[in-house]
Amino acid sequence: MSDIEGGSEYVTLDQAMRISEHVAVTSTRETLQTLGMDVSSPEAVIQLQVDMAHLRRHRTASESAVKQVKKSAIAVVTVGFLGALWVGVQEIIKAKTGG
């Protein structure tokens, strides 16, 4: 254990818990404010939560769109390949039958 400012008294567990909670809250607020997030009032925190929820919806919608584009691209390539294969088979059959 450590003493407080050179004194001989030790920090109690309750004091240590209050100090650590204060440090955590202060550090979190300062970090969020440094990042440009207003956490000065409950209304501002609610607005920040709404903004974060919107960003999450936007991100998940974008991820879904990317998946759909990939599926569509795979489908187009597959259909193109199968079409080319079918034309090739028809040409081989036409060449063998002399037509």
C-alpha positions in Angstrom: 0.0 0.0 0.0 1.1 3.6 -0.5 0.8 6.6 1.8 -1.0 9.8 0.8 1.4 12.8 0.1 4.1 11.5 2.4 1.7 11.0 5.4 1.6 7.8 7.3 -2.1 7.1 6.6 -3.0 4.4 4.0 -5.8 4.6 1.5 -8.7 2.5 2.5 -10.4 0.2 0.0 -13.5 2.5 -0.1 -11.3 5.5 -0.8 -9.4 3.6 -3.5 -12.7 2.6 -5.2 -14.0 6.2 -5.1 -10.7 7.5 -6.5 -10.6 4.9 -9.3 -14.2 5.6 -10.2 -13.5 9.3 -10.4 -10.4 8.8 -12.6 -12.4 6.5 -14.9 -15.3 8.9 -15.3 -13.0 11.9 -15.8 -10.8 10.1 -18.3 -13.7 8.8 -20.3 -15.4 12.2 -20.5 -12.1 13.9 -21.5 -11.5 11.2 -24.2 -15.0 11.6 -25.6 -14.7 15.4 -25.6 -11.3 15.1 -27.3 -13.0 13.1 -30.0 -15.6 15.8 -30.4 -18.4 14.1 -28.6 -20.5 16.3 -26.3 -21.2 14.5 -23.0 -22.0 17.5 -20.9 -25.7 16.8 -20.3 -28.0 13.8 -20.4 -29.7 15.2 -23.5 -26.3 15.4 -25.3 -25.5 11.8 -24.3 -28.9 10.6 -25.7 -28.3 12.5 -28.9 -24.9 10.9 -29.1 -26.5 7.5 -28.6 -29.0 8.2 -31.4 -26.1 9.3 -33.7 -24.2 6.0 -32.9 -27.4 4.0 -33.6 -27.8 5.7 -37.0 -24.1 5.0 -37.8 -24.6 1.3 -37.0 -27.7 1.1 -39.2 -25.8 2.8 -42.0 -22.8 0.4 -41.6 -25.0 -2.7 -41.6 -27.0 -1.5 -44.6 -23.7 -0.8 -46.5 -22.4 -4.3 -45.6 -25.6 -5.8 -46.8 -25.4 -3.9 -50.1 -21.8 -5.1 -50.6 -23.0 -8.7 -50.1 -25.8 -8.3 -52.6 -23.4 -6.7 -55.2 -21.0 -9.6 -54.8 -23.8 -12.2 -55.2 -25.0 -10.4 -58.3 -21.5 -10.2 -59.8 -21.1 -14.0 -59.2 -24.5 -14.6 -60.8 -23.6 -12.5 -63.9 -20.3 -14.2 -64.3 -21.8 -17.7 -63.9 -24.6 -17.0 -66.4 -22.1 -15.6 -68.8 -19.9 -18.6 -68.5 -22.8 -21.0 -68.9 -24.1 -19.1 -71.9 -20.7 -19.2 -73.6 -20.5 -22.9 -72.8 -23.9 -23.5 -74.3 -23.0 -21.6 -77.5 -19.8 -23.7 -77.7 -21.7 -27.0 -77.3 -24.1 -25.9 -80.1 -21.3 -25.0 -82.4 -19.7 -28.4 -81.8 -23.0 -30.2 -82.5 -23.5 -28.1 -85.6 -19.9 -28.8 -86.8 -20.4 -32.6 -86.3 -23.8 -32.7 -88.1 -22.5 -30.6 -90.9 -25.0 -27.9 -90.5 
